Amino acid sequence: MNGDWTEAEVGDFLRSRRARIRPDEVGLPVHGRRRVPGLRREEVAQLAGVSVDYYIRLEQGRGTGGASRAKSGGVSDAVLDAVARVLRLDETEHAYLRTVARPHRQRRPAGTSRVRPGVQRLLDAMEHSPAFVLGRRMDVLAWNALGDAVHGFSRLEPAERNMARLAFLSPAGRELYPEWHAVAAQTVAHLRVNAGRYADDAELFALVGELSVRSEDFRRLWADHEVKECAYGVKTVRHPVAGLLILPYETMTTPTDPEQTIVTYVPEPGSDTAERLALLGR
C-alpha cells in the first residue's frame, strides 16, 4: 500500500543527501551564487556517470521499481552504487537507498509478535543485565525483571509499550533520558530504516502518522530523512530510584524471527551503574 511513499522517499532522500555536500568537496568549481544548497542534480549525474535525464527520473521515483519497470528489475546496483559514492552515503544509508529504490524486491510478510519461551528464558537468565525484545515497530514484546525495573514495562498499557511512543508521547520519556534529543533522533532514524524495509506494513506507517500528528519534534526529525541502525551504543537513563545510569547496549536478532531484536544493557563491571543495577535488582 506504500508504493507511492517509497517512490516519493527516493527523491526526498536523495535531495536531502545532495544538499549536505558542497561542490568544492567533490572538486567542482563554485561560480557565483547558487540557488540550491549542496550539489545540483546535473552535478550528481555527471559525477555518477549517468545521464541527467536518468538521474532526474530517479529522484522522481520513475527510475525505481514501479510496475512499468518491474520486468527489467528497476534501477541497477551499479547506478545506485555510483550515486551512493557521489553522495558519500555510509553503509546504512547505502542499504536504505537500495531498499526504497527497489521496493518490489523487498516484500516481506508481517512477523509474529509472540516471543518464543526459549527467548524469554534467555532474558530471565540475564540476572545482572536489563534486557528486552523489540519488534519491527519498536514495540516491547518481552523483558526480564531488571529490564522492567529500569523501564517499568509491566506498569504500562500494551499500546504504551513502544519505545517510540515512550520517547515522543510520554512526559516520562524526557525525564527518563537526560540526553533526550540524541535518543529522539536515534529513534526516528531507526524507524525510517524499518519504514523502508517494511514498506507494506500498514501498522508501522500508522505509528509514523500518529507520531507525526502528535509530536512536533517527531515531524521535524522525520523530515531530516536520517537513517541509522541502532546495533550498539550507550544510553544514559535517569532512574527515579537508582539515579543516573550509564548503560552501554548491544543488540542481536533471533534466527527464528529476524524482526525481533534482543536489546541488552551491559554496564562496565564494577562501575557505579553496575552497583546501582545490583541494588535495583534486589
N, C-alpha and C positions, 0 to 999 in steps of 0.2 A: 504493500500500500504506500510505501515511501519512496517509490522510484523517482517522483518529482523532487523529493527532498535531496536525494543523492545527486541528481543532475545539477541542482542549484548549488549544492555543497561543494562540488568540484570547483566551480567558478569562484565562489566565495573564499574557499580555502586558498586557491592559487593566488587570488588578488591580495589576500592578507599576507601571504608569504613574499610575493614580489615587492610589496610595499616596505618590507623590512630591509631591503638590500639597496645600498647606494650604488649608482653607476660606477663610481671610482673604485668600489670594492671588487668589481669584476673587470677592471681595466678599460672601462668605457669613458670617453671624454664627456665633460659636462659643459654645455654651451648655453648660456642664458638661463632664464627662469623656466623651471619645469612645472607643468600643470598638475602632475600626479606625484605622490611620494614614491620613492623607490624606482624600480625598473618599469619601463613601458612594455606592453605586450610584444611589440615588434622586437625589442631588445632581447626578451626572453626567447622568442622564436629563433632569432639569429644565433644566440649563444647555444641553444639546444640543437641547432641544426635541423629545424623543421620549418615549413612554410608558415608565414604569418597567418594565412587563412586557416591552416590546420590548428594552430595554437588558439586562435580566436574561437574556433568551433569547440575546442577542448574546454576552454573557460566557460563556454555557454552550455556545456553538457551535451553538445551534439556530436562529440567525438568519442563518447564513452560507451556504455554497454546498453544503449537503448534497443528497442525492438528492431529498428532498421539496420542495426549493426550486429545483431546477435549472432548471425551466421559467421561473420568474419572475426568474431571474438573481441570486437571493440578495439580500444587503443592498445598498442603493443607495449610489451615490457621495455623495449629499447627507448621508446619515446618517453615513457614515464620515468625511466632511469635518467635520461638526459635532462628532463625538466627538473627532477629532484636534485641533480647535481648543480644545475644553474641556480636554483633557489636555495641551495645549501640546506636541504632538509636533513634532519637527523634520522636515525633508524626508525623510530616510531612514526614520525611524520611521513617518511617514505612509504612505510607499510600502510598507513592510513590513506595516502593518495591512491595507492593501488586498489585498496578496498572500495573507496567511494567511486573511483573511476570505472570500476567493473562490477557493479552490484549484482549483476545476473549470475556471476560466478560465486557469490557469497551467500546464497540462500541457505539458511540453517534452521532446522526445527527448534521450537522452544524447548529449553532444557527443563528438567524437573526441579521443583523447589524442595523436594524431600532430600534429607541428608541421610546417608546410609548409617546404620547402627555402628559399623566399624569406624566411621569417621568421627562419630560422637564419642566413642571410646577413646580414640586418639586424642581428641580435645581434652577429655577428662583426665587423661594420663599426664597432661602438661600441668602439673600441680603448681609449678613456680612461674608459669608464663601465662598471661592473659591471651586467650585465643578465641577466634570466632570464624564463621564461614559466611562469605558474601556470595550472592548470586549476581547475574549479569546486570541487574538494575540497582546494585548496591544494597539490596535487601539483606538483612541479617537473618540467616537461615538457622544457625545453631551457635552455641557458645559454651565455654566452660565456666566454672564457678568464679575464677579470677577475672575472666573477661566480663562477666556480669557485674562483679564488684567494681570494676573500673567504669563501665558504661551504663549499668543499670538497665540492660535489655529486658529483663523479666518484668520490670515495672511499667513498661511501655505497652501501648496497644499494638497489635500486629502491624497495622499500617504505618505506625511511627517507627518501627524497627527498620529504618532505612538510613544509611549514612549520609545521603544527600539531603534528605528531609531534616535530619538532625542538624546538619551544618547550616542550612539556609532558613528553615522554617521554625526551628525551636529556639526560644530565647536562651535555653541552657547551652546551646551549641557554642555561642560566642563566649559564654563563661567557661565552658569546658576547655576551649582551645585558646591559650594566650596568643598564639600565632595564627589567629583565625583567618586572616587574609590569605596566607600561604596554603592553609588547609582547604579553603574555599576554592582557590584557583586550581589546586591539585584535583579536587573532587570533580570540578567541571571538565577539566582536561581528560580525566579518566572516563567520564560519562560520554564525552564526544567520541572517544575511541570506540566504545561499545555501540554508540548510535550508528557509526559507520559499519561496524562489524555485523550488527544485527538490524539491518535496515527494515526488516519485516516485522519487528517486534512492536506491536501497537501499544503495549503497556509501557514499554520504555519511552516511547515518544509521548505518551500521555503524562508520564512523570516529568519529562522535559517541559511540556506545556504547562503543567501545574506549577513547577518551579519558576518558569518564566513569568507567569501571571502574578505570582505571589511574592516574588523577590526581585527587587531592582538590581541587587548585587549579582544575582544569578544571570539576569538578562545581559548585564554589561559584560560579564566574564564569558558567557556563551557566544557573544558577538565577536570575541577576540579570536575564535577558531583555534585555540591552543589544544594540542593533543599530547597526552603523556600517559604511559603505563606506570602504574604505582606498584612496582615489583618489590621495592625495598626503600627504606628511608628512616627518618626519625620524626616522631610526633611528640610534642610537648602537651601534657594534659594537666590542668589544674583541678585536682580532685577535692571535693568538699571535706573529706576526712583525711586522706593520705597526704594532701598537699601537692606540691609540684612534682610531676613525674616526667622524666626524660625517657622516652620509650622508642628505642630502635625497633623496627619491624621488618619481618621477612614474610614473603607470600609464596604459596605453592598451589598448583591446581591438582585436583584429584583425577587420576587416569580414567575413572569410570564416568565422570562428568566434568569435562574441562571448563564448563561455565561456572563451576563452583570454585571459589578461591579461599583457601585457608590463610588467615592473617594471624600471625603470632608476634607478640611483643617480646623482645629478648633483651632485657636490660643488662648492662655490664655487671658481671659478678662482683659483689662487694660494694657496689655503688649505693648512694643514698636511695635511688629509685628501687633497687633490688631489696633493700631493707624495708622500705615503706610498703612495697608489694607483699613482702612476707608478713608484715603486721596486718595488712589489709586482708590477706588470706586467712589469718587466724581469727 
